[in-house]
Amino acid sequence: MPRAKKKERSMDLYEHIASLTTVEECCRFFDDLCAITELRAMEQRFDVAKMLHAGKVYTAILQETGASSATVSRVNRALNYGTGALGEVMDRVAEARAAAHPEENDN
């Protein structure tokens, strides 16, 4: 059986993702679209990315997430040499949370 032709990136998918308006709607969308193993893998990689972005060391990340060292390394490469979108989005959400809850930032 011939291999399937490599498909172009589906911009339609990303347009639909960008149209999601709430966290709850996003959860429902991805629950319908993805297998639980796919969601857990993305969630684990995102947890790794947040921890790396926060400056945690590999050993702590490995213990806390259960991710493999290859996954941690791959995510680290994406954070340091990727498009920059992952770090930008994490910074944006952190800023929005800080603005929404300024009392938590008063020490």
N, C-alpha and C positions, 0 to 999 in steps of 0.2 A: 504494500500500500504506500503511495507516495506521501512524503511529508507535507503537511499543510504549509501553504505559502505564508511567509512572515507578514503579519498584519501591521499596518501603520498604527501609531498610537491613536486611540479613540478620543478625540477631543470632545466628542459628544458626552462621553462618560464624565470628563472633568467639568464640563459645563453644568451637568446635572448636579455634581457634587458641590460646585460653587453656589448653586441655587438653594442649598439646604439652609434653613434659617434658625434652627434651634439644635441644641445638643441632642435632645430627645428624638427629633426627626432624623438626625444624622445616625444615631444608634439604630433606629428602625430600618433606615435605608441600607446600612451595611449588614444588619442581621438578615435582611431579605436577599442581599446580593452575594454575600460571602459565606463560606463554610466556617464553622466555629474554629477549626484549626488555622484557617487563614487569618481570622480576626485575632486570635491569640498570638500568632506570630508577629503581626503588625503591632499589637499592643506591647509585646515584649520588646521589640526593636525600639518603639517609641520610649518605653521606660528606660532602656539603655541610653538612648539619645539624651533624655532629660538629665540623667545622672552624669553622663560625660560632660554635658553643657554646664552642669553645676560644679564640675571639677572633681567629681569622685574618682577614685582610683579603680583600676581594672578588678583587683581582687574583691573589693566591696561590691562592685557591680555584678560580678559573677555569682557571688553568694546571695545577694538580694534578689536578683532576677532569675537565676537559674539558666541564663543564656550561656551559650558556648563561647569560648574565647574567640572563635572565628566570627561569631555574630557581633561581639563587642568590637572587634577589630574592623569589621566591615562598616559598622555604624560610625565608628570613630573616623574612618576614612571619608565617609559621606559628610560628616560634620566639618571636617577640616579641608576637604578638597572637592566637595560637591558644589551644587548651585548656590548654596547659602540659604535656601528657602527654609530648611528645617530650623536652623538657629533663629532666623528672622521671625518665624511664626511663634516659636517658644518665647522670644523676647516680647513680641506683641501681646501675647496672652498674659505674660507676667505683668506687663505694664497696665493692661486693662484690669487685671485682678487687683493690683495695688491701688489704682485709681478708684475702684469700686469699694475698696475696704481700707481707707487710709489709716484707720485706727490700729490696724494690725502692724503698721510700719512705724508707729510711735514707740520708741523705747526709752 
